[in-house]
Amino acid sequence: MWTSNYITSATTAGAEDQKDVLKRLLKNQEDIGNAVKPVYGEEAGNQLTALLKEHIVIAGDIVQAAKAGNKAKLDQLNKAWYKNADDIAAFLSKANPNLKNEQLKELLYKHLEMVADDLSASMKKDWGARIVSIDDGMSHIIMMADTISTAVVKQFPEKFKK
Protein backbone atom coordinates (compact mmCIF):
# COMPACT_ATOMS: atom_id res chain seq x y z
CA MET A 1 0.00 0.00 0.00
CA TRP A 2 2.74 2.46 0.92
CA THR A 3 4.66 1.68 -2.28
CA SER A 4 1.61 2.51 -4.36
CA ASN A 5 1.00 5.65 -2.30
CA TYR A 6 4.58 6.70 -2.96
CA ILE A 7 4.13 6.17 -6.70
CA THR A 8 1.05 8.39 -6.55
CA SER A 9 2.91 11.08 -4.64
CA ALA A 10 6.01 10.92 -6.82
CA THR A 11 4.19 10.96 -10.14
CA THR A 12 1.72 13.67 -9.18
CA ALA A 13 3.14 17.09 -9.97
CA GLY A 14 3.66 19.08 -6.81
CA ALA A 15 2.58 16.35 -4.38
CA GLU A 16 3.47 17.76 -0.99
CA ASP A 17 3.40 14.42 0.80
CA GLN A 18 6.11 12.64 -1.24
CA LYS A 19 8.82 12.88 1.45
CA ASP A 20 6.41 11.95 4.24
CA VAL A 21 5.11 8.94 2.32
CA LEU A 22 8.68 7.82 1.55
CA LYS A 23 9.56 8.15 5.25
CA ARG A 24 6.55 5.95 6.15
CA LEU A 25 7.44 3.45 3.45
CA LEU A 26 10.98 3.16 4.80
CA LYS A 27 9.57 2.75 8.33
CA ASN A 28 7.63 -0.24 7.02
CA GLN A 29 10.94 -1.90 6.12
CA GLU A 30 12.16 -1.34 9.69
CA ASP A 31 8.94 -2.88 10.99
CA ILE A 32 9.52 -5.99 8.88
CA GLY A 33 13.12 -6.29 10.06
CA ASN A 34 12.03 -5.83 13.67
CA ALA A 35 9.35 -8.50 13.25
CA VAL A 36 11.95 -11.18 12.49
CA LYS A 37 14.30 -10.29 15.34
CA PRO A 38 12.55 -12.51 17.93
CA VAL A 39 13.27 -15.59 15.82
CA TYR A 40 16.38 -14.71 13.81
CA GLY A 41 18.11 -12.23 16.10
CA GLU A 42 19.08 -8.57 16.08
CA GLU A 43 21.78 -8.83 13.42
CA ALA A 44 19.56 -10.71 10.97
CA GLY A 45 16.69 -8.28 11.53
CA ASN A 46 18.98 -5.35 10.86
CA GLN A 47 20.37 -7.01 7.74
CA LEU A 48 16.88 -7.66 6.40
CA THR A 49 15.91 -4.05 7.13
CA ALA A 50 18.96 -2.82 5.20
CA LEU A 51 18.13 -5.02 2.20
CA LEU A 52 14.50 -3.90 2.20
CA LYS A 53 15.43 -0.24 2.53
CA GLU A 54 17.79 -0.65 -0.42
CA HIS A 55 14.83 -2.11 -2.34
CA ILE A 56 12.77 1.01 -1.58
CA VAL A 57 15.55 3.49 -2.36
CA ILE A 58 16.13 1.83 -5.73
CA ALA A 59 12.38 1.89 -6.40
CA GLY A 60 12.29 5.61 -5.63
CA ASP A 61 15.19 6.19 -8.01
CA ILE A 62 13.35 4.17 -10.66
CA VAL A 63 10.31 6.41 -10.28
CA GLN A 64 12.49 9.50 -10.73
CA ALA A 65 14.29 8.05 -13.76
CA ALA A 66 10.95 7.08 -15.33
CA LYS A 67 9.56 10.57 -14.74
CA ALA A 68 12.68 12.07 -16.35
CA GLY A 69 12.45 9.67 -19.31
CA ASN A 70 16.03 8.53 -18.65
CA LYS A 71 15.99 5.04 -20.19
CA ALA A 72 19.70 4.36 -19.60
CA LYS A 73 19.39 5.18 -15.90
CA LEU A 74 16.17 3.17 -15.71
CA ASP A 75 17.88 0.11 -17.19
CA GLN A 76 20.79 0.46 -14.76
CA LEU A 77 18.44 0.82 -11.78
CA ASN A 78 16.33 -2.15 -12.87
CA LYS A 79 19.45 -4.33 -12.87
CA ALA A 80 20.27 -3.11 -9.36
CA TRP A 81 16.67 -3.75 -8.27
CA TYR A 82 16.75 -7.36 -9.48
CA LYS A 83 20.17 -7.84 -7.89
CA ASN A 84 18.70 -6.58 -4.63
CA ALA A 85 15.82 -9.07 -5.04
CA ASP A 86 18.43 -11.81 -5.50
CA ASP A 87 20.15 -10.65 -2.30
CA ILE A 88 16.87 -10.71 -0.36
CA ALA A 89 16.07 -14.20 -1.67
CA ALA A 90 19.56 -15.44 -0.76
CA PHE A 91 19.29 -13.95 2.73
CA LEU A 92 15.86 -15.46 3.42
CA SER A 93 16.68 -18.89 1.97
CA LYS A 94 19.90 -19.05 3.98
CA ALA A 95 18.03 -18.12 7.16
CA ASN A 96 15.22 -20.62 6.61
CA PRO A 97 15.65 -24.03 4.95
CA ASN A 98 11.91 -24.09 4.21
CA LEU A 99 12.35 -21.18 1.80
CA LYS A 100 14.01 -22.08 -1.48
CA ASN A 101 16.12 -19.43 -3.18
CA GLU A 102 14.59 -19.93 -6.63
CA GLN A 103 11.03 -19.84 -5.26
CA LEU A 104 11.78 -16.60 -3.44
CA LYS A 105 13.39 -15.05 -6.50
CA GLU A 106 10.30 -15.92 -8.52
CA LEU A 107 8.06 -14.30 -5.90
CA LEU A 108 10.25 -11.21 -5.62
CA TYR A 109 10.59 -10.80 -9.39
CA LYS A 110 6.80 -10.95 -9.71
CA HIS A 111 6.56 -8.27 -7.02
CA LEU A 112 8.97 -6.05 -8.97
CA GLU A 113 6.93 -6.56 -12.14
CA MET A 114 3.76 -5.56 -10.33
CA VAL A 115 5.32 -2.41 -8.89
CA ALA A 116 6.59 -1.56 -12.38
CA ASP A 117 3.08 -2.12 -13.76
CA ASP A 118 1.71 0.28 -11.14
CA LEU A 119 4.30 2.90 -12.08
CA SER A 120 3.73 2.43 -15.81
CA ALA A 121 -0.04 2.78 -15.45
CA SER A 122 0.45 5.88 -13.31
CA MET A 123 2.79 7.47 -15.82
CA LYS A 124 0.27 6.79 -18.62
CA LYS A 125 -2.63 7.96 -16.42
CA ASP A 126 -4.34 4.65 -17.18
CA TRP A 127 -6.33 4.53 -13.96
CA GLY A 128 -8.18 1.32 -14.81
CA ALA A 129 -4.90 -0.53 -15.36
CA ARG A 130 -3.52 1.04 -12.20
CA ILE A 131 -6.40 -0.25 -10.12
CA VAL A 132 -5.85 -3.75 -11.52
CA SER A 133 -2.09 -3.55 -10.84
CA ILE A 134 -2.65 -2.38 -7.25
CA ASP A 135 -5.23 -5.12 -6.59
CA ASP A 136 -2.95 -7.76 -8.10
CA GLY A 137 0.02 -6.39 -6.18
CA MET A 138 -1.84 -6.50 -2.87
CA SER A 139 -2.90 -10.10 -3.45
CA HIS A 140 0.64 -11.05 -4.40
CA ILE A 141 2.27 -9.37 -1.39
CA ILE A 142 -0.18 -11.12 0.95
CA MET A 143 0.68 -14.44 -0.69
CA MET A 144 4.40 -13.67 -0.29
CA ALA A 145 3.87 -12.81 3.38
CA ASP A 146 1.92 -16.05 3.88
CA THR A 147 4.67 -18.09 2.20
CA ILE A 148 7.38 -16.56 4.36
CA SER A 149 5.42 -16.64 7.63
CA THR A 150 4.41 -20.28 7.06
CA ALA A 151 8.08 -21.17 6.58
CA VAL A 152 9.05 -19.31 9.77
CA VAL A 153 6.37 -21.08 11.80
CA LYS A 154 7.50 -24.41 10.36
CA GLN A 155 11.11 -23.63 11.27
CA PHE A 156 10.30 -22.45 14.82
CA PRO A 157 7.05 -24.20 15.84
CA GLU A 158 7.88 -23.86 19.55
CA LYS A 159 7.84 -20.06 19.27
CA PHE A 160 4.32 -20.05 17.86
CA LYS A 161 2.51 -22.40 20.22
CA LYS A 162 -0.46 -20.98 22.08
C-alpha positions in Angstrom: 0.0 0.0 0.0 2.7 2.5 0.9 4.7 1.7 -2.3 1.6 2.5 -4.4 1.0 5.7 -2.3 4.6 6.7 -3.0 4.1 6.2 -6.7 1.0 8.4 -6.6 2.9 11.1 -4.6 6.0 10.9 -6.8 4.2 11.0 -10.1 1.7 13.7 -9.2 3.1 17.1 -10.0 3.7 19.1 -6.8 2.6 16.4 -4.4 3.5 17.8 -1.0 3.4 14.4 0.8 6.1 12.6 -1.2 8.8 12.9 1.5 6.4 11.9 4.2 5.1 8.9 2.3 8.7 7.8 1.6 9.6 8.1 5.2 6.6 6.0 6.1 7.4 3.4 3.4 11.0 3.2 4.8 9.6 2.7 8.3 7.6 -0.2 7.0 10.9 -1.9 6.1 12.2 -1.3 9.7 8.9 -2.9 11.0 9.5 -6.0 8.9 13.1 -6.3 10.1 12.0 -5.8 13.7 9.4 -8.5 13.3 11.9 -11.2 12.5 14.3 -10.3 15.3 12.5 -12.5 17.9 13.3 -15.6 15.8 16.4 -14.7 13.8 18.1 -12.2 16.1 19.1 -8.6 16.1 21.8 -8.8 13.4 19.6 -10.7 11.0 16.7 -8.3 11.5 19.0 -5.4 10.9 20.4 -7.0 7.7 16.9 -7.7 6.4 15.9 -4.0 7.1 19.0 -2.8 5.2 18.1 -5.0 2.2 14.5 -3.9 2.2 15.4 -0.2 2.5 17.8 -0.7 -0.4 14.8 -2.1 -2.3 12.8 1.0 -1.6 15.5 3.5 -2.4 16.1 1.8 -5.7 12.4 1.9 -6.4 12.3 5.6 -5.6 15.2 6.2 -8.0 13.4 4.2 -10.7 10.3 6.4 -10.3 12.5 9.5 -10.7 14.3 8.0 -13.8 10.9 7.1 -15.3 9.6 10.6 -14.7 12.7 12.1 -16.3 12.4 9.7 -19.3 16.0 8.5 -18.6 16.0 5.0 -20.2 19.7 4.4 -19.6 19.4 5.2 -15.9 16.2 3.2 -15.7 17.9 0.1 -17.2 20.8 0.5 -14.8 18.4 0.8 -11.8 16.3 -2.2 -12.9 19.5 -4.3 -12.9 20.3 -3.1 -9.4 16.7 -3.7 -8.3 16.7 -7.4 -9.5 20.2 -7.8 -7.9 18.7 -6.6 -4.6 15.8 -9.1 -5.0 18.4 -11.8 -5.5 20.2 -10.6 -2.3 16.9 -10.7 -0.4 16.1 -14.2 -1.7 19.6 -15.4 -0.8 19.3 -14.0 2.7 15.9 -15.5 3.4 16.7 -18.9 2.0 19.9 -19.1 4.0 18.0 -18.1 7.2 15.2 -20.6 6.6 15.6 -24.0 5.0 11.9 -24.1 4.2 12.4 -21.2 1.8 14.0 -22.1 -1.5 16.1 -19.4 -3.2 14.6 -19.9 -6.6 11.0 -19.8 -5.3 11.8 -16.6 -3.4 13.4 -15.0 -6.5 10.3 -15.9 -8.5 8.1 -14.3 -5.9 10.2 -11.2 -5.6 10.6 -10.8 -9.4 6.8 -11.0 -9.7 6.6 -8.3 -7.0 9.0 -6.1 -9.0 6.9 -6.6 -12.1 3.8 -5.6 -10.3 5.3 -2.4 -8.9 6.6 -1.6 -12.4 3.1 -2.1 -13.8 1.7 0.3 -11.1 4.3 2.9 -12.1 3.7 2.4 -15.8 0.0 2.8 -15.4 0.5 5.9 -13.3 2.8 7.5 -15.8 0.3 6.8 -18.6 -2.6 8.0 -16.4 -4.3 4.7 -17.2 -6.3 4.5 -14.0 -8.2 1.3 -14.8 -4.9 -0.5 -15.4 -3.5 1.0 -12.2 -6.4 -0.3 -10.1 -5.8 -3.8 -11.5 -2.1 -3.6 -10.8 -2.7 -2.4 -7.3 -5.2 -5.1 -6.6 -3.0 -7.8 -8.1 0.0 -6.4 -6.2 -1.8 -6.5 -2.9 -2.9 -10.1 -3.5 0.6 -11.1 -4.4 2.3 -9.4 -1.4 -0.2 -11.1 0.9 0.7 -14.4 -0.7 4.4 -13.7 -0.3 3.9 -12.8 3.4 1.9 -16.0 3.9 4.7 -18.1 2.2 7.4 -16.6 4.4 5.4 -16.6 7.6 4.4 -20.3 7.1 8.1 -21.2 6.6 9.0 -19.3 9.8 6.4 -21.1 11.8 7.5 -24.4 10.4 11.1 -23.6 11.3 10.3 -22.4 14.8 7.1 -24.2 15.8 7.9 -23.9 19.5 7.8 -20.1 19.3 4.3 -20.1 17.9 2.5 -22.4 20.2 -0.5 -21.0 22.1 
